[in-house]
Amino acid sequence: MKPAAPLDDVSVLEIGTAIAGPLCGAILAEMGAKVIKVEHPTRGDDARHFGKIVKGESLYFFNYNRNKLSLAVDIKKKEGLAIVKKLIREVDVLIENYRPGTLSKLGLSYEQVKHLNKRIIYCSISGFGSRGFYRDYKGYDVVVQAMSGLMWMNREPGAEPMRLPAPLTDILAAYSAAAAVCAALHLRERLKKAVKIDASLLQMGLAAVSQWLVDTWVTKEEVKPFGNKYPALAPYEPFRTKDGWIVVAVGNDEQWLSLCRATGRSDLMEDMRFRTNQDRIKPHNRSYLAAELQKTLGERTSKEWVTLFQEEGIPAGPVYSLTDVLNDENLSSLGLFSPTRHPTIGEVLAVRLTAFFQGFTTHQRPAPRLGEHTENILEELGYSRRKIQELADKGVVKTFSETT
């Protein structure tokens, strides 16, 4: 018998678009939850039109929507809204990531929904949260990166603000929301009533820079952008080697002594400017130390240095390109990458989203095509094939046969 998945007794209705809401749904789906994704019958999720399109399918969409069922229904039409309300009565969780107040216009706010399902877990994810001046702001991850201080910090001194290559605040908000949903499932069993969750990209952006916010608040001094030169530890940065780049991350003075011995730099070990981490992080000392280490590290290959440092207990690793990541056999052996067969695109890589559960399995299925499961979902709700066709003819729903 196939092992059970951790959340295989949980059902989720996802009314979301782009990243945060859909990724939250994908995390829960990978852990076994039945996730029904509600999409507009003609355009679908906005993310279906993001990034590279292969054979009519977005790779961007694929990444954030695996393991789900697609229900293509127009919830702005009376009969479409009725379908969604029927589903709400049956599911455990509702995820939505529209601006606060958007769903209330359709009768789908938390206060309205909990009358349909007294045990619903209602998870709202938005850019700026449901309270305060910014609640009505429109904003994607890049806007939140800007307003949270992430872009200000993510640059070399004197350079222009730089967004992170990953939509970090979306991703953090999705994981925070998914964790909250799991906690709420437990809480609901104790309270025997509905639970409301409010997550935001802004909160996660601020959490990401919380260390530096605390620093600024206490010292009343602006933390200056530092690029790769992490001000709390030294050496803790990338260095060029004979054939590429590595990162050396010395976290304590014992590791520092090991680094000096491994590199044959006893002179640095004996230099009082570098005796402790507090000595090494002083800007002038740090600059001189980095220059001296660079002279030595440029003499051997990345593999030679990383192998030596790891043997000596010194945290270090190569700076990989994405192709390097995919070609590393040791990474591939961890079960973090699962080639998944999509019926249109063909074989697509699925990167694992969740932790491993000993004795339990997780799901790895491709993202759904628009409306792929509309008929099955409606039949399970008691709609006849004739009624489903009638709804399709009215444009209330779209079945997958219409999209092919």
ZAMARMI-38746 format. One record per residue (C-alpha): x, y, z; residue in three letters; residue number from 1. Coordinates in pm, whole numbers, plus 50000, padded with zeros to 5 digits. Layout:
+-------+-------+-------+------+-----+
|     x |     y |     z | type | seq |
+-------+-------+-------+------+-----+
|     X |     Y |     Z |  ALA | NUM |
...
+-------+-------+-------+------+-----+
// end
This chain:
+-------+-------+-------+------+-----+
|     x |     y |     z | type | seq |
+-------+-------+-------+------+-----+
| 50000 | 50000 | 50000 |  MET |   1 |
| 50130 | 50345 | 49908 |  LYS |   2 |
| 50215 | 50556 | 50217 |  PRO |   3 |
| 49967 | 50828 | 50303 |  ALA |   4 |
| 50054 | 51193 | 50245 |  ALA |   5 |
| 50057 | 51425 | 50549 |  PRO |   6 |
| 49758 | 51632 | 50431 |  LEU |   7 |
| 49567 | 51379 | 50222 |  ASP |   8 |
| 49252 | 51436 | 50431 |  ASP |   9 |
| 49254 | 51813 | 50368 |  VAL |  10 |
| 49071 | 51992 | 50087 |  SER |  11 |
| 49160 | 52343 | 49970 |  VAL |  12 |
| 48990 | 52595 | 49744 |  LEU |  13 |
| 49240 | 52839 | 49594 |  GLU |  14 |
| 49110 | 53166 | 49451 |  ILE |  15 |
| 49444 | 53319 | 49367 |  GLY |  16 |
| 49672 | 53447 | 49097 |  THR |  17 |
| 50041 | 53510 | 49026 |  ALA |  18 |
| 50266 | 53371 | 49304 |  ILE |  19 |
| 50189 | 53403 | 49676 |  ALA |  20 |
| 49843 | 53241 | 49686 |  GLY |  21 |
| 49920 | 52978 | 49421 |  PRO |  22 |
| 50252 | 52885 | 49584 |  LEU |  23 |
| 50079 | 52846 | 49919 |  CYS |  24 |
| 49833 | 52612 | 49747 |  GLY |  25 |
| 50116 | 52424 | 49578 |  ALA |  26 |
| 50295 | 52369 | 49910 |  ILE |  27 |
| 49980 | 52222 | 50064 |  LEU |  28 |
| 49912 | 52017 | 49748 |  ALA |  29 |
| 50261 | 51866 | 49754 |  GLU |  30 |
| 50191 | 51751 | 50110 |  MET |  31 |
| 49880 | 51573 | 49983 |  GLY |  32 |
| 49596 | 51823 | 50012 |  ALA |  33 |
| 49334 | 51822 | 49739 |  LYS |  34 |
| 49368 | 52173 | 49597 |  VAL |  35 |
| 49106 | 52304 | 49356 |  ILE |  36 |
| 49230 | 52612 | 49173 |  LYS |  37 |
| 48962 | 52854 | 49060 |  VAL |  38 |
| 49052 | 53031 | 48736 |  GLU |  39 |
| 48878 | 53265 | 48494 |  HIS |  40 |
| 48738 | 53055 | 48207 |  PRO |  41 |
| 48904 | 53252 | 47927 |  THR |  42 |
| 49232 | 53393 | 48058 |  ARG |  43 |
| 49299 | 53173 | 48361 |  GLY |  44 |
| 49552 | 53272 | 48624 |  ASP |  45 |
| 49759 | 53576 | 48520 |  ASP |  46 |
| 50070 | 53361 | 48560 |  ALA |  47 |
| 49963 | 53151 | 48261 |  ARG |  48 |
| 50090 | 53445 | 48056 |  HIS |  49 |
| 50413 | 53514 | 48247 |  PHE |  50 |
| 50763 | 53425 | 48130 |  GLY |  51 |
| 50857 | 53169 | 47868 |  LYS |  52 |
| 50574 | 52992 | 47688 |  ILE |  53 |
| 50643 | 52639 | 47562 |  VAL |  54 |
| 50378 | 52474 | 47344 |  LYS |  55 |
| 50120 | 52718 | 47480 |  GLY |  56 |
| 50206 | 52653 | 47845 |  GLU |  57 |
| 50388 | 52891 | 48082 |  SER |  58 |
| 50687 | 52744 | 48266 |  LEU |  59 |
| 50634 | 53017 | 48526 |  TYR |  60 |
| 50280 | 52893 | 48589 |  PHE |  61 |
| 50395 | 52530 | 48596 |  PHE |  62 |
| 50636 | 52596 | 48880 |  ASN |  63 |
| 50379 | 52747 | 49118 |  TYR |  64 |
| 50077 | 52529 | 49038 |  ASN |  65 |
| 50179 | 52165 | 49046 |  ARG |  66 |
| 49957 | 51896 | 49197 |  ASN |  67 |
| 49634 | 52096 | 49164 |  LYS |  68 |
| 49297 | 52062 | 48992 |  LEU |  69 |
| 49185 | 52346 | 48764 |  SER |  70 |
| 48824 | 52466 | 48778 |  LEU |  71 |
| 48760 | 52727 | 48510 |  ALA |  72 |
| 48459 | 52928 | 48629 |  VAL |  73 |
| 48350 | 53292 | 48613 |  ASP |  74 |
| 48271 | 53381 | 48974 |  ILE |  75 |
| 48134 | 53719 | 48868 |  LYS |  76 |
| 47838 | 53539 | 48713 |  LYS |  77 |
| 47560 | 53425 | 48942 |  LYS |  78 |
| 47577 | 53058 | 48845 |  GLU |  79 |
| 47956 | 53058 | 48866 |  GLY |  80 |
| 47947 | 53208 | 49214 |  LEU |  81 |
| 47695 | 52943 | 49315 |  ALA |  82 |
| 47942 | 52672 | 49213 |  ILE |  83 |
| 48217 | 52826 | 49426 |  VAL |  84 |
| 47984 | 52860 | 49724 |  LYS |  85 |
| 47894 | 52492 | 49695 |  LYS |  86 |
| 48262 | 52406 | 49707 |  LEU |  87 |
| 48320 | 52635 | 50005 |  ILE |  88 |
| 48066 | 52437 | 50203 |  ARG |  89 |
| 48275 | 52122 | 50152 |  GLU |  90 |
| 48640 | 52229 | 50179 |  VAL |  91 |
| 48862 | 52275 | 50482 |  ASP |  92 |
| 49062 | 52574 | 50360 |  VAL |  93 |
| 49009 | 52875 | 50134 |  LEU |  94 |
| 49318 | 53060 | 50006 |  ILE |  95 |
| 49284 | 53397 | 49836 |  GLU |  96 |
| 49541 | 53660 | 49741 |  ASN |  97 |
| 49348 | 53955 | 49606 |  TYR |  98 |
| 49353 | 54308 | 49744 |  ARG |  99 |
| 49158 | 54335 | 50072 |  PRO | 100 |
| 48789 | 54385 | 50002 |  GLY | 101 |
| 48792 | 54240 | 49650 |  THR | 102 |
| 48614 | 53915 | 49735 |  LEU | 103 |
| 48372 | 54082 | 49976 |  SER | 104 |
| 48207 | 54246 | 49673 |  LYS | 105 |
| 48119 | 53894 | 49556 |  LEU | 106 |
| 47995 | 53782 | 49895 |  GLY | 107 |
| 48313 | 53586 | 49966 |  LEU | 108 |
| 48468 | 53776 | 50257 |  SER | 109 |
| 48562 | 53582 | 50570 |  TYR | 110 |
| 48254 | 53705 | 50755 |  GLU | 111 |
| 48034 | 53597 | 50465 |  GLN | 112 |
| 48209 | 53265 | 50400 |  VAL | 113 |
| 48207 | 53143 | 50760 |  LYS | 114 |
| 47826 | 53141 | 50744 |  HIS | 115 |
| 47858 | 52890 | 50459 |  LEU | 116 |
| 48115 | 52679 | 50641 |  ASN | 117 |
| 48150 | 52719 | 51017 |  LYS | 118 |
| 48482 | 52530 | 51019 |  ARG | 119 |
| 48651 | 52705 | 50727 |  ILE | 120 |
| 49013 | 52815 | 50749 |  ILE | 121 |
| 49018 | 53138 | 50551 |  TYR | 122 |
| 49370 | 53239 | 50447 |  CYS | 123 |
| 49415 | 53583 | 50291 |  SER | 124 |
| 49749 | 53683 | 50140 |  ILE | 125 |
| 49798 | 54036 | 50009 |  SER | 126 |
| 50073 | 54279 | 49933 |  GLY | 127 |
| 50029 | 54501 | 50238 |  PHE | 128 |
| 49787 | 54321 | 50469 |  GLY | 129 |
| 49424 | 54391 | 50555 |  SER | 130 |
| 49485 | 54682 | 50793 |  ARG | 131 |
| 49639 | 55026 | 50782 |  GLY | 132 |
| 49701 | 55296 | 50523 |  PHE | 133 |
| 49865 | 55069 | 50266 |  TYR | 134 |
| 49594 | 54802 | 50261 |  ARG | 135 |
| 49454 | 54928 | 49931 |  ASP | 136 |
| 49792 | 54966 | 49761 |  TYR | 137 |
| 49848 | 54755 | 49453 |  LYS | 138 |
| 50182 | 54585 | 49470 |  GLY | 139 |
| 50385 | 54296 | 49343 |  TYR | 140 |
| 50700 | 54158 | 49504 |  ASP | 141 |
| 50926 | 54421 | 49350 |  VAL | 142 |
| 50721 | 54701 | 49509 |  VAL | 143 |
| 50740 | 54533 | 49849 |  VAL | 144 |
| 51113 | 54470 | 49807 |  GLN | 145 |
| 51144 | 54844 | 49753 |  ALA | 146 |
| 50926 | 54952 | 50046 |  MET | 147 |
| 51063 | 54700 | 50297 |  SER | 148 |
| 51425 | 54806 | 50254 |  GLY | 149 |
| 51531 | 54489 | 50073 |  LEU | 150 |
| 51624 | 54668 | 49750 |  MET | 151 |
| 51808 | 54939 | 49943 |  TRP | 152 |
| 52019 | 54681 | 50121 |  MET | 153 |
| 52070 | 54448 | 49823 |  ASN | 154 |
| 52349 | 54632 | 49643 |  ARG | 155 |
| 52713 | 54719 | 49658 |  GLU | 156 |
| 52793 | 55051 | 49830 |  PRO | 157 |
| 52718 | 55341 | 49595 |  GLY | 158 |
| 52535 | 55124 | 49340 |  ALA | 159 |
| 52168 | 55154 | 49242 |  GLU | 160 |
| 51907 | 54961 | 49443 |  PRO | 161 |
| 51880 | 54603 | 49316 |  MET | 162 |
| 51589 | 54362 | 49335 |  ARG | 163 |
| 51660 | 54006 | 49436 |  LEU | 164 |
| 51642 | 53760 | 49143 |  PRO | 165 |
| 51376 | 53555 | 49323 |  ALA | 166 |
| 51035 | 53699 | 49425 |  PRO | 167 |
| 51141 | 53663 | 49786 |  LEU | 168 |
| 50849 | 53835 | 49958 |  THR | 169 |
| 50598 | 53630 | 49758 |  ASP | 170 |
| 50781 | 53310 | 49846 |  ILE | 171 |
| 50817 | 53392 | 50215 |  LEU | 172 |
| 50451 | 53497 | 50236 |  ALA | 173 |
| 50345 | 53169 | 50075 |  ALA | 174 |
| 50547 | 52959 | 50317 |  TYR | 175 |
| 50434 | 53166 | 50615 |  SER | 176 |
| 50071 | 53125 | 50506 |  ALA | 177 |
| 50110 | 52751 | 50447 |  ALA | 178 |
| 50260 | 52710 | 50796 |  ALA | 179 |
| 49973 | 52914 | 50938 |  ALA | 180 |
| 49719 | 52694 | 50758 |  VAL | 181 |
| 49876 | 52381 | 50911 |  CYS | 182 |
| 49864 | 52544 | 51255 |  ALA | 183 |
| 49504 | 52652 | 51195 |  ALA | 184 |
| 49402 | 52294 | 51111 |  LEU | 185 |
| 49518 | 52202 | 51461 |  HIS | 186 |
| 49363 | 52512 | 51617 |  LEU | 187 |
| 49029 | 52444 | 51451 |  ARG | 188 |
| 49010 | 52103 | 51616 |  GLU | 189 |
| 49055 | 52270 | 51954 |  ARG | 190 |
| 48815 | 52562 | 51898 |  LEU | 191 |
| 48563 | 52386 | 51673 |  LYS | 192 |
| 48513 | 52701 | 51466 |  LYS | 193 |
| 48639 | 52895 | 51165 |  ALA | 194 |
| 48986 | 53052 | 51166 |  VAL | 195 |
| 49100 | 53364 | 50977 |  LYS | 196 |
| 49462 | 53406 | 50863 |  ILE | 197 |
| 49604 | 53733 | 50730 |  ASP | 198 |
| 49947 | 53713 | 50564 |  ALA | 199 |
| 50125 | 53978 | 50362 |  SER | 200 |
| 50428 | 54026 | 50143 |  LEU | 201 |
| 50518 | 54341 | 50336 |  LEU | 202 |
| 50533 | 54156 | 50666 |  GLN | 203 |
| 50771 | 53901 | 50516 |  MET | 204 |
| 50984 | 54170 | 50353 |  GLY | 205 |
| 51023 | 54337 | 50692 |  LEU | 206 |
| 51097 | 54000 | 50854 |  ALA | 207 |
| 51374 | 53946 | 50599 |  ALA | 208 |
| 51549 | 54269 | 50701 |  VAL | 209 |
| 51453 | 54252 | 51069 |  SER | 210 |
| 51814 | 54214 | 51181 |  GLN | 211 |
| 51903 | 54546 | 51021 |  TRP | 212 |
| 51584 | 54719 | 51138 |  LEU | 213 |
| 51674 | 54630 | 51495 |  VAL | 214 |
| 52029 | 54756 | 51438 |  ASP | 215 |
| 51902 | 55088 | 51300 |  THR | 216 |
| 51645 | 55133 | 51576 |  TRP | 217 |
| 51890 | 55071 | 51859 |  VAL | 218 |
| 52192 | 55261 | 51725 |  THR | 219 |
| 51996 | 55537 | 51545 |  LYS | 220 |
| 52243 | 55490 | 51260 |  GLU | 221 |
| 52145 | 55396 | 50904 |  GLU | 222 |
| 52284 | 55057 | 50804 |  VAL | 223 |
| 52471 | 55118 | 50481 |  LYS | 224 |
| 52444 | 54870 | 50191 |  PRO | 225 |
| 52734 | 54628 | 50209 |  PHE | 226 |
| 52694 | 54399 | 49909 |  GLY | 227 |
| 52892 | 54078 | 49956 |  ASN | 228 |
| 53082 | 54208 | 50261 |  LYS | 229 |
| 52854 | 54084 | 50541 |  TYR | 230 |
| 52932 | 54325 | 50828 |  PRO | 231 |
| 52866 | 54080 | 51113 |  ALA | 232 |
| 53133 | 53823 | 51020 |  LEU | 233 |
| 53469 | 53811 | 50841 |  ALA | 234 |
| 53581 | 53653 | 50622 |  PRO | 235 |
| 53229 | 53574 | 50501 |  TYR | 236 |
| 53219 | 53647 | 50127 |  GLU | 237 |
| 53302 | 53526 | 49776 |  PRO | 238 |
| 53659 | 53495 | 49648 |  PHE | 239 |
| 53789 | 53434 | 49297 |  ARG | 240 |
| 53983 | 53111 | 49252 |  THR | 241 |
| 54201 | 52986 | 48971 |  LYS | 242 |
| 53896 | 52873 | 48771 |  ASP | 243 |
| 53589 | 53040 | 48923 |  GLY | 244 |
| 53443 | 53162 | 49251 |  TRP | 245 |
| 53388 | 53017 | 49596 |  ILE | 246 |
| 53227 | 53147 | 49913 |  VAL | 247 |
| 53414 | 53122 | 50242 |  VAL | 248 |
| 53198 | 53165 | 50553 |  ALA | 249 |
| 53395 | 53179 | 50877 |  VAL | 250 |
| 53147 | 53180 | 51165 |  GLY | 251 |
| 53379 | 53174 | 51467 |  ASN | 252 |
| 53740 | 53220 | 51572 |  ASP | 253 |
| 53813 | 52847 | 51573 |  GLU | 254 |
| 53718 | 52829 | 51205 |  GLN | 255 |
| 53937 | 53133 | 51143 |  TRP | 256 |
| 54242 | 52955 | 51283 |  LEU | 257 |
| 54157 | 52650 | 51070 |  SER | 258 |
| 54139 | 52872 | 50762 |  LEU | 259 |
| 54481 | 53022 | 50834 |  CYS | 260 |
| 54633 | 52676 | 50871 |  ARG | 261 |
| 54459 | 52537 | 50560 |  ALA | 262 |
| 54578 | 52827 | 50343 |  THR | 263 |
| 54926 | 52831 | 50491 |  GLY | 264 |
| 54880 | 53187 | 50612 |  ARG | 265 |
| 55024 | 53170 | 50961 |  SER | 266 |
| 55112 | 53537 | 50922 |  ASP | 267 |
| 54742 | 53625 | 50926 |  LEU | 268 |
| 54688 | 53404 | 51229 |  MET | 269 |
| 54955 | 53595 | 51419 |  GLU | 270 |
| 54838 | 53940 | 51310 |  ASP | 271 |
| 54661 | 54111 | 51603 |  MET | 272 |
| 54430 | 54292 | 51360 |  ARG | 273 |
| 54257 | 53960 | 51290 |  PHE | 274 |
| 54268 | 53793 | 51632 |  ARG | 275 |
| 53889 | 53790 | 51690 |  THR | 276 |
| 53583 | 53835 | 51471 |  ASN | 277 |
| 53526 | 54180 | 51625 |  GLN | 278 |
| 53877 | 54272 | 51507 |  ASP | 279 |
| 53826 | 54127 | 51161 |  ARG | 280 |
| 53496 | 54305 | 51087 |  ILE | 281 |
| 53646 | 54652 | 51135 |  LYS | 282 |
| 53622 | 54800 | 50784 |  PRO | 283 |
| 53992 | 54875 | 50730 |  HIS | 284 |
| 54101 | 54540 | 50874 |  ASN | 285 |
| 53843 | 54356 | 50670 |  ARG | 286 |
| 53952 | 54515 | 50341 |  SER | 287 |
| 54315 | 54429 | 50401 |  TYR | 288 |
| 54230 | 54073 | 50509 |  LEU | 289 |
| 54013 | 54011 | 50203 |  ALA | 290 |
| 54289 | 54133 | 49970 |  ALA | 291 |
| 54543 | 53904 | 50137 |  GLU | 292 |
| 54315 | 53600 | 50122 |  LEU | 293 |
| 54237 | 53674 | 49759 |  GLN | 294 |
| 54607 | 53649 | 49670 |  LYS | 295 |
| 54621 | 53300 | 49816 |  THR | 296 |
| 54284 | 53167 | 49700 |  LEU | 297 |
| 54358 | 53262 | 49341 |  GLY | 298 |
| 54637 | 53005 | 49329 |  GLU | 299 |
| 54418 | 52691 | 49328 |  ARG | 300 |
| 54089 | 52572 | 49176 |  THR | 301 |
| 53751 | 52602 | 49338 |  SER | 302 |
| 53721 | 52225 | 49381 |  LYS | 303 |
| 54062 | 52203 | 49549 |  GLU | 304 |
| 53983 | 52478 | 49798 |  TRP | 305 |
| 53630 | 52363 | 49879 |  VAL | 306 |
| 53744 | 52004 | 49933 |  THR | 307 |
| 54027 | 52116 | 50160 |  LEU | 308 |
| 53813 | 52361 | 50358 |  PHE | 309 |
| 53533 | 52114 | 50416 |  GLN | 310 |
| 53784 | 51854 | 50536 |  GLU | 311 |
| 53911 | 52111 | 50785 |  GLU | 312 |
| 53562 | 52204 | 50906 |  GLY | 313 |
| 53555 | 52543 | 50732 |  ILE | 314 |
| 53217 | 52635 | 50573 |  PRO | 315 |
| 53279 | 52692 | 50202 |  ALA | 316 |
| 53118 | 52613 | 49869 |  GLY | 317 |
| 53141 | 52686 | 49498 |  PRO | 318 |
| 52942 | 52971 | 49344 |  VAL | 319 |
| 52716 | 52777 | 49105 |  TYR | 320 |
| 52533 | 52885 | 48795 |  SER | 321 |
| 52187 | 52730 | 48753 |  LEU | 322 |
| 52336 | 52485 | 48501 |  THR | 323 |
| 52596 | 52389 | 48761 |  ASP | 324 |
| 52316 | 52322 | 49009 |  VAL | 325 |
| 52139 | 52088 | 48768 |  LEU | 326 |
| 52463 | 51908 | 48678 |  ASN | 327 |
| 52572 | 51839 | 49037 |  ASP | 328 |
| 52514 | 51466 | 49082 |  GLU | 329 |
| 52526 | 51497 | 49460 |  ASN | 330 |
| 52240 | 51749 | 49455 |  LEU | 331 |
| 52043 | 51532 | 49214 |  SER | 332 |
| 52075 | 51233 | 49446 |  SER | 333 |
| 51890 | 51414 | 49727 |  LEU | 334 |
| 51545 | 51374 | 49570 |  GLY | 335 |
| 51493 | 51749 | 49542 |  LEU | 336 |
| 51443 | 51738 | 49164 |  PHE | 337 |
| 51169 | 51525 | 49009 |  SER | 338 |
| 51131 | 51519 | 48631 |  PRO | 339 |
| 50754 | 51531 | 48577 |  THR | 340 |
| 50572 | 51455 | 48254 |  ARG | 341 |
| 50338 | 51732 | 48140 |  HIS | 342 |
| 50089 | 51617 | 47873 |  PRO | 343 |
| 50159 | 51922 | 47654 |  THR | 344 |
| 50513 | 52034 | 47728 |  ILE | 345 |
| 50666 | 51692 | 47786 |  GLY | 346 |
| 50918 | 51631 | 48063 |  GLU | 347 |
| 50953 | 51926 | 48302 |  VAL | 348 |
| 51163 | 51955 | 48616 |  LEU | 349 |
| 50970 | 51982 | 48942 |  ALA | 350 |
| 51171 | 52124 | 49232 |  VAL | 351 |
| 51054 | 51991 | 49568 |  ARG | 352 |
| 50878 | 52256 | 49778 |  LEU | 353 |
| 50837 | 52081 | 50112 |  THR | 354 |
| 51040 | 51902 | 50377 |  ALA | 355 |
| 51066 | 51523 | 50383 |  PHE | 356 |
| 50825 | 51332 | 50606 |  PHE | 357 |
| 50960 | 50997 | 50720 |  GLN | 358 |
| 50710 | 50724 | 50641 |  GLY | 359 |
| 50489 | 50953 | 50431 |  PHE | 360 |
| 50482 | 51032 | 50063 |  THR | 361 |
| 50429 | 51364 | 49885 |  THR | 362 |
| 50273 | 51444 | 49549 |  HIS | 363 |
| 50460 | 51536 | 49232 |  GLN | 364 |
| 50216 | 51592 | 48947 |  ARG | 365 |
| 50228 | 51854 | 48671 |  PRO | 366 |
| 50038 | 52181 | 48686 |  ALA | 367 |
| 49687 | 52154 | 48539 |  PRO | 368 |
| 49583 | 52288 | 48202 |  ARG | 369 |
| 49312 | 52554 | 48213 |  LEU | 370 |
| 48979 | 52394 | 48305 |  GLY | 371 |
| 49130 | 52045 | 48295 |  GLU | 372 |
| 48920 | 51925 | 48590 |  HIS | 373 |
| 48608 | 52139 | 48553 |  THR | 374 |
| 48383 | 51853 | 48446 |  GLU | 375 |
| 48499 | 51613 | 48718 |  ASN | 376 |
| 48462 | 51875 | 48992 |  ILE | 377 |
| 48113 | 51975 | 48880 |  LEU | 378 |
| 48004 | 51612 | 48852 |  GLU | 379 |
| 48123 | 51553 | 49209 |  GLU | 380 |
| 47908 | 51852 | 49313 |  LEU | 381 |
| 47605 | 51682 | 49155 |  GLY | 382 |
| 47585 | 51867 | 48822 |  TYR | 383 |
| 47465 | 51657 | 48530 |  SER | 384 |
| 47658 | 51648 | 48202 |  ARG | 385 |
| 47370 | 51832 | 48041 |  ARG | 386 |
| 47384 | 52110 | 48303 |  LYS | 387 |
| 47763 | 52134 | 48270 |  ILE | 388 |
| 47730 | 52179 | 47894 |  GLN | 389 |
| 47463 | 52443 | 47950 |  GLU | 390 |
| 47697 | 52635 | 48183 |  LEU | 391 |
| 47977 | 52604 | 47929 |  ALA | 392 |
| 47755 | 52738 | 47652 |  ASP | 393 |
| 47676 | 53043 | 47870 |  LYS | 394 |
| 48044 | 53108 | 47938 |  GLY | 395 |
| 48000 | 53041 | 48311 |  VAL | 396 |
| 48255 | 52758 | 48300 |  VAL | 397 |
| 48505 | 52622 | 48054 |  LYS | 398 |
| 48567 | 52252 | 48025 |  THR | 399 |
| 48900 | 52118 | 47910 |  PHE | 400 |
| 48756 | 51981 | 47587 |  SER | 401 |
| 48683 | 52341 | 47486 |  GLU | 402 |
| 49043 | 52451 | 47542 |  THR | 403 |
| 49198 | 52181 | 47318 |  THR | 404 |
+-------+-------+-------+------+-----+
// end
